Amino acid sequence: MAGLYIHIPFCASRCIYCGFYSTTSLKLRQRYVDAVCREMILRGEKFLPPKGRSVARNEVRGEIIDTIYFGGGTPSQLTIPQLEQLFLYIDKVYSLTTHLSPLTPEITIEMNPDDVTPAWADVLPRLGVNRVSMGAQTFNDERLRFLHRRHTARQVPEAVKILRNAGIRNISIDLMYGFPGETLDDWQRDIDSALALNVEHISAYCLMVEEGTLLWRLKMKDEKLKMPDEELERLMYEVLIDKLTAAGYEHYEISNFAKPGYRSRHNSSYWQDVPYIGLGAAAHSYDLKYRSYNVADIQQYIEAIERGELPSEQEVIDEDTHYNDRITVALRTSDGLDLTTLSNRHRHYCMREAQRFLDDGLLQLSDNRLSLTRKGLFVSDYVMSSLIMV
């Protein structure tokens, strides 16, 4: 199996915390969509699918494409005809059937709540989209304005209702905690508001001050902008886990919770070492042996594609790099790291370094799988960095 990721870098406005590559200029949307379609063709020319097969195949290793993910940016900033054009080329190049069946790929699109209109929602099932991910972030309008989010708190339940009416039965929302001045009670109210929506998936992240973002510049200028201390952030994370698991959500990855059967298949493929194809500016591709990176500049990306060139750099994934990658992604999940997938050398190294964390109750070992305990979740970065090979 393999995943297909399509990066849509357009945003109507830029959130103060965002470190992803994006642009607020919409004038290049059509040229960009044309370029992504052309990139599909350029990559597709590297392979010929078996005669008579009507499945998408990875151009390098020949896997069936099992998931498609439109991320950003804000994919819902595309027009409906532009989205339809992308799906036309996906079907044309990758020969992907999108009829509903037990083998239907998971097809996700990220949307802003205020972009969810009946017209937009109604077209999604027709194109095969069966999962929508929305950035709710918070249900407090003051904090939404602080983040420079475009939507209001009331638009989130309205968007969920519109999507349900259109037949979307798999909805994920993002939440954020750790705002300046936010209390534990504030955070619990946000969680309760999210649970009231009865969505299938919830992702929750602590607000991070990432260098180069507007939030970073604000914090550098304003000494009064105080972020919560580590103890409060820990308590917020504890409350998040307790309330969501009590409500029936499975805590299957550090920041992700799903109702049974609704884990994100696409994101899980990243954590499970599954190959993927990335299309668009700043997108990454991976085939177990190589990782490639498209240029993170929309103008350069478009111009290269129009010349018939793939604007990407490539790195070889050697055995040690692959081991380090497995440590930093697999240990994020409740399934943990399958030690039988490691070479003898890497397995011995891993267990030697892991022993002190097993003794301290930060890691646990069961059926040849190494995973973080609940106690270990709070120091996951430290544990994982201690297991990688330098």
Order of alpha helices (4+ residues) and beta strands (2+ residues): beta-alpha-beta-alpha-beta-alpha-beta-alpha-alpha-beta-alpha-beta-alpha-alpha-beta-beta-alpha-beta-beta-beta-alpha-beta-alpha-beta-alpha-beta-beta-alpha-alpha
